[in-house]
């Protein structure tokens, strides 16, 4: 048979007095809250995305996009070649197009 085990005496834990400043697991009550603007999350923020979208929509409503496209074209054949070389150099560093 099994040897007779001795009875274990479990000690009772002392009472815990709750501390109002102690943060509970999963609670964000005591996390610092951003003042005014939202904090940036990851690679961007909702506020930044919304601002970009608003500014882009305003630009498209007010600007002459065709004139801006014409103004952005290379002014000479040499400048066009320089832009193409720069584009190829940039593509050589990317993981996508090569």
Secondary structure as UniProt FT lines:
FT   TURN            20..21
FT   TURN            25..26
FT   TURN            29..30
FT   TURN            42..43
FT   HELIX           46..62
FT   HELIX           65..72
FT   HELIX           77..93
//
